[in-house]
Amino acid sequence: MQDKQHIRAWVSGKVQGVWYRNSTRQVAERLHILGYAKNLPDGRVEVLAYGDAESVNQLIDWLHEGPEAAIVTEVKTEQVEGETPPLGFEVC
């Protein structure tokens, strides 16, 4: 059994209005990651990801690039403890 990882990430840059959240969902679903991607009022995107550590790390790598129209300037992550993983991956 692979180790599970549960992280929250905040993505800064030109990440709203460029299909970032939906693209994140597509990548997450391909990697069998549960969680969400949502816009924040300050222009960032917040991503919650729960899955196999290797898959979550692949998603984190992708978050630094994003879809073609995005310009990512920073990705901050933290480990999340004690939360129940969601049932799928949602765009909020």
N, C-alpha and C positions, 0 to 999 in steps of 0.2 A: 504494500500500500504506500502510495506517495504521500509526502508531507503536504498538509494543507496550509495555505497562506490567506490571510484576510487583511486587506489594506484599504486605506482611503487616500485618494490622490487629489490634489488641486492643480489644475492646468491653467497657466496664464499665457496671454498673448492674444492673437487674433483667432479665437476659438469658438466664438458665438456667431451664428449666421453663416457658417461655412461647412455644415453637415458633420460637425465633429462628433456630436452625441450619437447620431445614428450610425456613423462609421465605427465608433467605439463599440456600440452594441453588436454590429456585425462581426467584428474581430473577437469580442468576448464570447459570442455564441459559438464561433468556430473553434475557440479554445476551451469550450465547456466551462466558462466562468459565469458565476452568478453575481448579481449586483445591480448597479444603476449608473447612469450618467445624467447629470442635471446641470442646467445653467444656474449660476449664482448672480445676484444683483450687481456685484462688482465687476462682472465681465468674465470671470473665470468659469471653468467647468469643474464640477466635483465628480469624482468617479469612486464608487465602492466596488471592490472586486474580491471574490471569494472563490478559491479553486486550488488545484494542484500548484505547488510553489513554482514549478517550472513554467506552467501556463501563465500564472499571474506575472511572473517576471517578463515573459514575452509581451504581455499586454502593456506593462510599464514601459518597456522599450518602445512599443508602438505609440504610446501616449506622447513621447518626446517628438514624434514626427507628425502624427495625425494625418487627416486627409490632405489631398493636394492643395486646397485653398487655404488651409490653416497655416498660421505662423506661430509656432510654440516658442515661448521665451523662457518658460520655467515649469518644471513639474516637481511638486513637493509631495512626499508620501509619508505615511505613518502606519504602523501596525495597528490593527483593531483587535481588541480582546473582548470576549464576552457577549458579542452580538450574535443573534441567530441569523444564519445566512438566508437571503431571500430565495424565492422559488424559481426565479428566472433572471433575465437581465432586462431592465426597463430603461426607457428614455423618459425622464421626468421633465 
